[in-house]
Amino acid sequence: MAQARLVVDPAFSLGAVDRRLFGSFVEHMGRCVYEGIFEPGHPEADERGYRRDVLALARELGATVIRYPGGNFVSSYRWEDGIGPVSERPTRLDLAWRSIEPNTFGLHEFLGWTELAEVEPMLAVNLGTRGVQDAADLVEYCNHPGGTVLSDRRAKNGAVDPFGVHLWCLGNEMDGDWQVGQKTATEYGRLAAETAKAMRLVDPSIELVACGSSNREQRTFAAWEATVLEHTYPFVDYISMHTYYEETDSLADFLATAVDMDGFIEDVVAAADYVRAKLRSPKQLKISFDEWNVWYQTRHHALPERDWRHAPSLIEDDFTVADAVAVGSYLISLLNHADRVAIACQAQLANIIAPIRTLGGGPAWRQPPFYPFAAAARLARGVALRLPVQAPAMETPKFGAVPSVTSAATWDEQSRSLSIFLVNRDPDNDHIAEVDVRALALREVWEQQALFDPDIRATNSAHQPDRVRPRGEITARLQDGRLTVPLPAVSWTALSVNAATS
């Protein structure tokens, strides 16, 4: 059996794991909102229309921040449509997803939901069809204490106290030709800088995210980041990243796509640091990786153009064991860049390429990627550690030879616990991981779980909601400062190991 070797030492830390690394995303797209988190009249709906079964799963998932309302949707959205009496709200065409938007779920409903879910809201402003004044008005409506037209309007609409929204996105994917209001890097950079200044005049405490490239394959990638940041660097705290992966011709390529994610992060860091050097700025910009996931876009792009309708079923991929293992490897990549990636949002929370699926009027269930995300959100605490991995090479058509095992580790000094996450992306061979933990006085394996299956195409459904779930028959062994962990082919594993208290 092939062997991977790892060395864990808390002296070699990358940096603190920001809790906002485990974010999610709710967009007015398909059935993410309507029949997802919000379905008045459903047997599980509360008095405000929130689905309690989905809310419970969201809490179990452990998402810490939720980005809203888009996504492409935000680039033609009027935020005022989603406030005030529901009976008086307008019905509009949603140009992004060719849908009918009734606005029965809006700002107050979303922020009420985040309060129940105990997550931080992350709001995006429309810089596609709107701009500086509308963004400043939205901050005033949300965050100003009172005594102005907009803050008093918020109170009249039922929220006397300010919402106190701290985290804001300056538009969405403004480089994309699919975006309503697409802009050049210079156009967007100037608009984003002026918008950021106005928003901060309303509330100096907010944090702001500038739009990076929509993906690494964009023709303008890197030049976009450099130009946008030359305009916005003094006024923003983060640059965004978005990426999606799918299996096409090669399973090995798909299981190795975290290699591409690693390179993408490092390229964006390099672009941001170039601008920092050029501007002689003392500030180090961090990354908001606020859209990432598996998404079978080739299937989506093959769909015929739809008629206008409310909450159509869009990109509701049935995720498999292989997809869950890939998601586990992306979480490892995020942890291994915790020194620069501070925020990340898996897109999306419900139904849309999501860890949670629902039926209208029916049940909700966990998709296979739910489990790696929930484990990482719960166990990854304290600081991320540099974790050298020596593993047999795996040949892939696209990426060449890559390590067959990828891993991340965190050390929480307060609880004296080590968490290790491992993925065996080899489609053919089981492995054994030998982890040298002699630098820590570890006492026992407190928790272990693994996700794998003889059928890597297995998935969950309303009829078989627990067909795929973490398995308990993998047994890690701790002896003489060495941790031995079996890694089945195409598997994700998480362990928590306690250290002796002094």
N, C-alpha and C positions, 0 to 999 in steps of 0.2 A: 504494500500500500504506500502511495506517495506521501511524503512528509513535508510539512511546512514548519518553519522555525521562526519564532517571534521572541523578542526581548522587551519586557515591560519594566520601566524605571521611572518613578514619579519625578526624578530630577530633570527629565527631559520633557517638559510640558510645552505645548503649543500656545495655550492661553485658555481663559475661562470659556466654558460652553454657555453661550447666551441662550436663555430659555426660549427666546423668540426664533430659534433655529427650527422649532417644531411647529410651524404655522400651517394654516390651510387657507382655503380660498372659496368664497361664495360669490358667484356671479349670476346676474339675471340672464341665464343661458339655459335653454332646454328646461329640464326638470330639477335643477339644483335648488332653486328657491321654492317654486310652486310644485307641490307633491314631493319635495325633498325635505327641507327644514320647516316648511310652512304649508299646512293643508287644513284650513277650517272645515269642520264637519267630519274629519277623520275620527275614527273611534279613539285614537290616541291623542287627538288634539286637545290642548288646554283652552282656556277662555279667550286667549289671544290668537289662537290658530296655530301655535307652534306644536309640531309633532313631538310628543314626549319620548317616544321610542327612539327617534333620531337624536334628540337632545341627549339621551342617556348614552347612546353610542358615541356621540361626539365627545362627551366627557371621558368615556373609556379610552377613546383614541388618544386623548391627551394633548390635543392641539392647544397652543398657547396664544396664538394671534390669528385673526381671520381678516384677510384682505377682501374689500368690497367697494363698489358694486361691479367692478370689472378691472381688468379684462377689456376686450373690444367693446363691450356694451357701454362703458363709461364715456367713450369718445363722441357720443351723440346724446348723452343723458342730461336731462334737466333735473337737478336734485330737488327743486321745488315741487316737482310732480309727485314726490313721494312723502309729502308732509301734509298735515291738516286732516280734516274729516275725510275718511275713505270714500264716502259717497260723492264727494266733490272733486276727487282726483281725476285727471284726464286719462283717457286711453290713447296710447301712442303706437306708432310703428317703431319697432326696434330694428334699426338698419343693420346692426352688426350681425344678428342671427336670424334676420327675416322672420320676425315673430311679432305678435301682438302683445304689448305690455300694458296691463291694466293699472299698474302702480298701487295695487292693494297692499303690497309689501314695499316699504320704503325705509327712510332713515331711522325713524323712531322704532319701527318694528325690528330692524336689524340690530340697533343698539340695545333694545330690550332683550333680544335673543342672546347677544354676547354677554350681557349681565347674568342671565340664567346659566349660560354655558361656562361662565367664569373665564372668559378669554379676552384678550386685548383687541380692540378694533383697529384696523388699518384702512383708512379711507383713501380712495383715489379721486382726484379732481379731473374734470373734463378739460383737456387742452387740445382736443380735436376741433370741436365746433364752438367752444367757449374760451375763456381766458382769465386774465388777471382779476377783474372785479368779481366774477362769479366765484372764483376760488376763495378770495378774501371774504366774500359774503358767507360762504359755507362755513369757514372757520369761525366767523363771528356768530353765526347761528348756533353752532355746536358749543363753542367754548367761552363766549363772553358772558359774564355774570348776569347782566340785566341793564335795563335803562335805555336800550336802543331799540330801533324798530325790529331788527332781526332777532335779538335775544329775547325781546318781549313776545315776539311771535312764537318762539320756541316754547316759552312758558305758557302761552295761550293754548299751544298744541299739546300740553300735558307734561312738559319737562321744565319745571321751575329751576332746578339746579342745572348748571352746565354739564354737558356730556363729558367734557375734558378729554377729547380725542387727541392723542399725542403724536400718532404716527400717520404720515400722509405721503401718498404717491403723486408725483407731478405728471399725471397722464399715464398712458399705457401704449407701449409698442409704437411709438410715433414714427419710426422708420419704415413701418410695414405698408406696402401698397394696398393691403386689405383694410387698413385702418381708416375710418372716417376722419378726415382732416389730417392725412399724412403730411409730414413736414421734412424738410432737409435738416441736417444736423445743426446748421447755423440758425435756421428759423426756430427750431425747437429749443436750442440752447438759449437764445435770447428770450424767448417767451417763458421758458422755465425759470430763468434767473429773475426776471421781473415779477413773475408769479410768486416765487419763493420769498422775495423781499416783501411783497405786499402781505402775504400770509403771516410772515413773522412780525410785521408791524401790528397785526391784530393780536397775535399770541406768540411772544418770543420764545416760549418754552417748547414749541413743537419740533419734531424731527421730520426731515424731508428726504424723499427718495427721487433721484433723477432717473429718467428712462435710459437704460443702456440698449444695446442692440436686441432685436427680437429673438435672435438666435445666432449661433456662431457661423452659420452658412450665409448670412446676409452679405451681399456684395460690399456693403459699407462698414462691415464689422471692424472694430478697433479704430478706424478713422472716425467713426461715429462717436465712440467713447471719448476720444481725444478732443474732438471739436466741442461736443456738448459740455465736457468738464472744464474746458477753458473758459466757458461762459458761466458755469454754475458752481464750480468748485468751492468758492468762498461761502456759498449760500445753502449747500446741501450736506447731508450726513452720509448718504449711501448712493451707490449706483446700482441699478437693477440688472438682473440676469434672468433669462428665460430659456428653457430648453426642454424638449420632449424626445423620447426615444421609442423605437418600435422594432420588433423582430420582422425582418423581411426574408432574405434568402438564407441567412446563416444564424443558427442558434448560438454558436460560439461568439460571433460578432455581437449579438444582442446582449449576451451575458457579460461581455467585456466593455459595454458602453460607458461604464463609470470611468474608464480610462479617458474617454473624450470629455466627460464632465470635469475631471481633474485638470486637463489641459485648458479647457474653457475658463475655469476659475483663474488659473494662473495667468492666462492671457489678459483677462480683465484687470487683475491686480497690477500687471505690468503697465497697462494703459493708464490706470489711475495714478500709479506712482510716477509715470513719465510727466503727467500734468502737474503733480505735486512738485516735482523737481523744477519744471519749467517756471512755475509760479513762485518758487521759493517758499512754499507754504509749510508751516509746521504741523498742519493737520494731516493725519492719515485717514483716507476715506475707506469705509468698509462696504461690504456687498450685501444687498438685499436680493437673494435668489428667490424672487417672489412668484415664480411659476416654474415648476418642474414636475415631471411624472413620466410614466409610460403612456403613450397615446398612439393608437394605430391610425395615423393621419391619412394613410393611403386609402383606408376604407371610407373615412369621412369625406375626402375629396371626390370619391367616386359616386357619392349620393346625388340624385337628381335635384334640381332646384325645387324648393318647397313652396307651397301656397302659404300665405300669411295665416298663422294660427297661434294660439296661446300655448305656451309651455310644450313645444313639440319634443319628442324624444330625440336627443342629439348625443352623439358619441358616447353611448352608454356601453362601453367595452366590458365584456365579461372577462375579468382578469384571472390568470392562471397561476399555478405554482411558479412557473418560470418568471412570470411578471413580478411576482412577490419577491423572488430572489434578486431580480434586477433592482427593484425599489430598495431592498435592503442594502445593495451595493452603493446606491446613490446616497443613502443616509450615512454610510461609511465615508464617502467622499466629502460630504458636508462637515462631518466631525473632524476629518483630517485637515480641513481648512478653517477650523474654528477661530484661528487668529485673525482671519479677514472676513469670513462669512458670518454675519451677526444675525441676519433674518433670513428665513426660508419658508416658502409656502408651497405645499403640495397642492396641485390643482387637480380637481376641486374636491369639496367636502362630500357632496351627495350627488349620486347618479351620473354626473359628468365625469368620466374617467376617474371614478371616485372610490375611496375605501368603503363607503357606505352606499348601499343600493336600497331602493324602496319600490313598492308598487303603490300606485294611487289607490287609496282606500284599503290597502293591504299591508303586508308586513315590511319590516326593514331588516337588513342583514349585513354582515361583514363580508367584504371581498378579501381574497387572500393577502393583498398588500396591507390591509389593516393591521396585521399582526406585527410585522417588522417596525412599522411606524410607531405603534402603541408601545412596544418594548423600548425603542430608542428614546421616546419622549419621557418614559417613566424612569429608565435606568441611567441614561447619560447625564451625569451630574458632576459638578466640580470643574476640573480642568481636563481638556483633551491632551493626550500624551502622544509624543512622537513614537511611532510603533514600526520599526523596521521589520519587514516580512521577507523571509527567504522561502520561496516556493517554486516548485517545478514550473517551467514555462508551458503555456498553452498557446498553440498556434491558431491565429484567427485570420481570415481573408483580408479584413479591413485594417486591423490594428497591428498585424504582425504577431510577434511573440509577446505575450503578456503574462504576468504571474497568475497562476491558477487560483490563488487564494488572496483575498483582500480583507483587511481588518482595521478596526479602530478601537481605541480604549479610552476610558475616562477614569479619573481618580477623584473621589470625593473625600477630602480630608475630614470633614465634619462627621460623616457616618463611617469613615474608615472602610470604604467599599470600593472595589475595582469592578468596572463593567467592561466586558470585552464583546465585540460584535465581529463575526466572521462570516464570510461568504466563500463557498467553494463554487466557482463559476465553471469548473470543468464539467462538460456535459457527459463525460464517459467514465470518470474515475473517482472513487472515494479517496479521501485524504485523511491524514492524521495531523493535527496541529500540536506541536510541542512548544509551550509558552514558558519561557524562563521568567519567573516572578520572584526570584530570590531577593530582589531589592525591597520587597515588601514582606512583612511577617503575616502572610495570609493563613487563615485558620480553616475556612471551609467554603465549599461551593454552596452558596446560599440559594441561588436560583439558576435554572438552566432551561432553555427552550430552543427548539429547532423546528424549522419549517422545511419539509421535503416530502416527496411522494414518488412512488414508482411511476405514476402517471404525472409527468410534469405539466400536462395540459389540463389537469383536473381544476375545477373551479367550484364556486358556491352559487346557490340559486335560492329563490323563494321556497322551493320544494326540498332542497338539500342545503340549508344554510350553514351547516357545519361539516360539509364534505372535506374541506381543507381547513386545517387549523394546526397550531404548533403541536408537535409530537413529543412524548415524554420518554421514549425509549433510548435516547442518546444519553450516555453517561460520561460526563467529564470526571477526571480523576486528578486530585491534588496530592502530590507526594514529594517531599524533600525539595520544596521550592520550585517544582515544575508542575505545570498544568497540562494534562493530555486531553485533547478534545477530538473525538471522531467527527469527520466532516463528510457526509454523504455527497455524492455527485449532485450538482444543482441544488444547493442547500444554503439556508441562512440560519445562523446560530447566535444566541445571545446568552451571556453568563454574567452573574453577579457573584463576586467572591468577597467575603468579609475578612478583614484583617483583625489581628488581636488588638484589643484596646490596652493602652498603657496604664 
